[in-house]
Amino acid sequence: MPSNPIPTTRRRFLASFLSLAAAPAEGFSLFGKKRARDLGKVYEYLKDADLRLMEAGRQRITIKNAYFSDEKFSDQWWYFDFVDCEFTGQYIISLGWLGNCTFTNCNFNGIFGFGSGVDTKFLRCSVKGESILSFGKATLDSTVFEQCSFVNTLRDHNHVGAIMCHGEILFIDCKAEGFALKGSKKLTLHHCTTISAELNSATPGIFSDVSQMPYSDFLLENCDFTRGVDATDLELNNFTMRNCKVGVFETVGSTSLGDVLIENIKVGHVKISASDFQGKLTVKNCSFFTPYKGHSFRCGGCVPTHTLLENLTCSTNPVDVVSTYGPRTEWKDPPPNKSFIIRNCDIPHLHVDWAQTEHLRIENCTFDTLLIRNGRIGKLEIIDCSLKKLDVSNTQVKEQNIRIPKGCDTLATGSNLKWLPAE
């Protein structure tokens, strides 16, 4: 949109200026139920962004209690405030840009294309059924949904509603039921609640040149996912989830080129195995007491470049922290994992089988059973740990620093480890 109005004549500009000067300070206000086509000059402005800019400049225009159903809009909307408006229909809105707009207490039922959004806020809005609100790839996370509800009671993966953003988007204190929330470049959720919902990123299948596919930054904070969320098959740059409640949270089939942080999860089960995390994986200050398929927690710790598991407390169900891609019997030098640190954890049964890493360090932890079988490890350290049983069968190391506490049962069949004196 041009930065300044360009009047055709001085007279036209003066007339426009005088009409605006007589308007309320907050802009035009429209009251009563009206169809969009009955909004007069404002309808023309909604149809023609250049005309609006020429005649009204950046003066905000408020539209109240309007009904958008049959009218088609395909230009740009800037500096509009929609209040208590109804939007229904299929593809009637297909904008290029949506900028500096607000939608307050508005309802959406249909399929709408808002183009790329910037500095736009949806407040206490409702999106129903299989509706789709779509935003373009230049959208910035100044496009915000706050205290909104997205409800599709079908909860069917084949009939999902969606807020589908190909750029960046932010959700605050929203509820999503039977809906997908997508941010191809960035998706942020604060204090949100989901029920049988989905979190989506870009999908390789829609790009003829996969190298052009964006990877997303996901930030999930203080959310309640206990009633269901699907976060699988994501294409990520970085991923952070902290202070959230979960039911069963899985990332199966997901890729992250950068860092993954799981922090302060106290309710539910997290399964972040069968995922290609290539940067640093950190899981810290979490309690995992919800069993799922026989485990209390699972992660592919040998896939990332660096892995840190710190201050974890788990139930008596086994914890599996290695890749599920199958056994590795040959030494890969160098292995993909440079460092794998497990620190200050209380885990009754920890499985680190099939580990392949340059450095595995386990310190100041409490275990009943610690299994490190079939590993290929550059340097293995077990320091200041409470252990009842240690099994390192068929594990080969290049360097070791292991002190076995008194009374610990050990098994090292097929291993080249040599036990140091018991502590």
C-alpha positions, -999 to 999 in steps of 0.1 A, spaced: 0 0 0 14 34 -9 28 53 22 9 85 16 -24 95 -1 -20 109 -36 -50 132 -44 -58 138 -81 -66 174 -74 -62 199 -46 -99 204 -44 -106 167 -40 -80 164 -12 -95 194 6 -130 180 4 -118 147 18 -99 164 46 -129 184 56 -152 154 57 -128 135 79 -124 165 102 -161 163 109 -159 126 117 -154 113 152 -118 111 164 -118 73 163 -130 72 127 -163 64 110 -188 44 130 -216 23 116 -244 11 138 -273 -14 132 -273 -46 112 -262 -39 77 -250 -60 47 -215 -50 36 -229 -37 3 -251 -13 23 -221 4 40 -220 32 13 -186 49 9 -170 24 34 -181 -4 11 -162 13 -17 -132 16 5 -133 -22 13 -134 -29 -24 -107 -4 -34 -77 2 -12 -63 30 -34 -96 49 -32 -97 45 5 -61 58 9 -67 87 -14 -98 99 2 -94 88 39 -57 83 43 -49 63 74 -78 75 94 -92 44 112 -127 33 101 -149 14 124 -175 -11 110 -200 -23 135 -227 -50 132 -221 -56 95 -228 -89 77 -204 -102 51 -219 -130 31 -223 -125 -7 -199 -97 -14 -165 -105 -28 -133 -86 -17 -100 -91 -34 -79 -59 -27 -63 -49 6 -78 -39 40 -59 -13 60 -69 6 92 -103 -10 96 -118 -19 130 -145 -46 127 -168 -49 157 -196 -75 162 -195 -85 125 -205 -118 109 -185 -134 81 -200 -163 62 -194 -178 28 -168 -196 7 -139 -177 -8 -158 -144 -8 -128 -127 9 -95 -132 -9 -72 -103 0 -37 -95 -8 -29 -78 25 -46 -73 59 -28 -45 78 -34 -25 110 -69 -40 114 -88 -52 144 -117 -77 146 -135 -77 180 -163 -101 189 -166 -112 152 -179 -146 140 -165 -166 111 -181 -195 93 -167 -204 59 -134 -201 40 -116 -168 40 -82 -157 25 -68 -126 43 -36 -124 24 -5 -115 44 -13 -100 77 6 -73 97 -3 -55 129 -37 -71 130 -56 -84 161 -85 -108 164 -100 -103 199 -127 -126 214 -137 -139 179 -153 -172 171 -145 -195 142 -168 -224 138 -171 -258 121 -148 -266 92 -140 -230 86 -106 -219 73 -89 -186 78 -58 -184 56 -29 -160 58 0 -154 34 37 -162 37 46 -125 45 24 -125 76 42 -114 108 35 -125 143 21 -91 149 -10 -109 136 -26 -120 169 -56 -141 180 -64 -133 216 -92 -149 237 -106 -165 205 -124 -198 202 -121 -222 172 -146 -250 177 -154 -279 154 -173 -305 174 -168 -331 147 -132 -336 158 -126 -356 126 -91 -355 110 -109 -354 76 -131 -325 86 -108 -301 105 -112 -264 107 -80 -244 105 -62 -211 111 -37 -216 84 -8 -192 83 21 -196 58 41 -170 77 42 -161 115 12 -161 138 5 -157 176 -23 -171 197 -29 -159 233 -55 -174 256 -74 -192 228 -93 -225 227 -90 -249 197 -113 -278 194 -111 -300 163 -90 -273 147 -55 -271 132 -33 -241 140 -6 -236 114 25 -214 113 48 -223 85 75 -198 97 66 -192 133 38 -205 156 35 -191 191 9 -202 217 5 -186 251 -20 -199 277 -40 -218 251 -62 -249 255 -67 -277 229 -92 -304 225 -85 -329 197 -65 -302 179 -35 -301 156 -3 -280 154 10 -278 118 40 -264 100 49 -264 63 45 -296 44 71 -309 18 44 -323 -5 31 -288 -15 66 -276 -27 78 -285 -61 113 -274 -49 116 -287 -13 146 -264 -8 121 -235 -8 101 -250 21 102 -228 53 110 -244 86 91 -230 116 99 -218 151 74 -232 176 70 -217 210 44 -233 233 41 -218 268 17 -223 297 -7 -242 275 -31 -270 284 -29 -299 259 -43 -325 283 -74 -331 261 -55 -338 230 -31 -322 205 -13 -337 175 22 -323 169 36 -350 146 54 -346 112 65 -311 118 92 -292 98 109 -271 124 138 -247 128 135 -245 166 110 -259 191 103 -248 227 76 -261 250 76 -250 286 52 -249 316 26 -269 297 2 -296 308 0 -325 283 -19 -357 279 3 -377 254 26 -353 235 44 -369 205 66 -355 178 69 -386 157 81 -379 121 92 -344 129 124 -326 119 142 -298 138 172 -282 122 180 -262 154 174 -266 191 146 -284 209 138 -274 245 113 -292 267 111 -276 301 90 -278 333 64 -303 321 48 -317 352 16 -333 339 14 -360 312 36 -381 289 62 -368 263 74 -389 235 100 -372 213 116 -403 198 114 -412 161 122 -375 153 151 -360 135 164 -333 159 197 -321 145 208 -293 169 207 -294 207 180 -313 226 174 -302 262 148 -317 285 149 -303 320 129 -298 352 102 -323 342 82 -349 360 69 -378 339 44 -401 358 19 -409 330 27 -442 314 22 -447 276 29 -479 258 49 -492 287 72 -461 291 71 -430 312 93 -410 288 110 -416 255 134 -395 234 159 -401 207 189 -387 226 216 -400 202 201 -382 171 208 -346 181 243 -331 180 241 -324 218 217 -338 243 210 -327 279 186 -344 303 186 -326 336 164 -327 368 140 -353 355 118 -374 379 100 -404 364 77 -432 375 87 -468 377 79 -474 341 110 -475 319 125 -444 304 140 -450 269 164 -422 258 179 -436 226 169 -436 190 142 -461 179 156 -464 144 169 -499 152 202 -515 163 236 -502 153 263 -528 155 290 -510 136 310 -481 149 302 -448 131 331 -424 134 324 -397 142 289 -405 155 261 -379 150 259 -372 187 288 -352 202 277 -351 238 250 -368 258 247 -357 294 222 -371 320 224 -351 352 205 -348 385 178 -373 375 157 -397 396 148 -425 371 141 -460 385 146 -477 351 167 -460 325 174 -475 291 203 -461 271 207 -492 248 222 -489 213 238 -455 222 262 -441 197 279 -409 209 313 -394 213 307 -387 250 280 -402 274 282 -387 309 258 -397 336 262 -379 369 245 -374 403 216 -396 393 195 -422 411 186 -455 393 174 -489 403 184 -502 368 207 -486 343 210 -504 309 237 -493 285 238 -523 262 251 -526 226 266 -491 227 294 -476 206 307 -448 228 338 -427 227 340 -418 263 317 -432 290 314 -416 324 292 -426 353 299 -404 383 284 -400 417 253 -421 409 232 -443 431 229 -477 413 214 -511 421 219 -527 387 242 -518 358 242 -537 325 267 -527 298 266 -559 278 281 -557 243 290 -521 247 323 -509 233 341 -478 245 373 -460 237 377 -443 271 359 -447 304 355 -432 339 331 -454 358 329 -458 396 305 -485 407 289 -480 440 290 -508 466 263 -534 463 256 -527 426 250 -558 404 269 -555 372 268 -573 339 293 -567 311 291 -597 288 308 -589 254 319 -555 266 354 -541 267 347 -521 299 370 -526 329 355 -519 363 373 -495 386 373 -503 424 339 -499 439 332 -467 457 
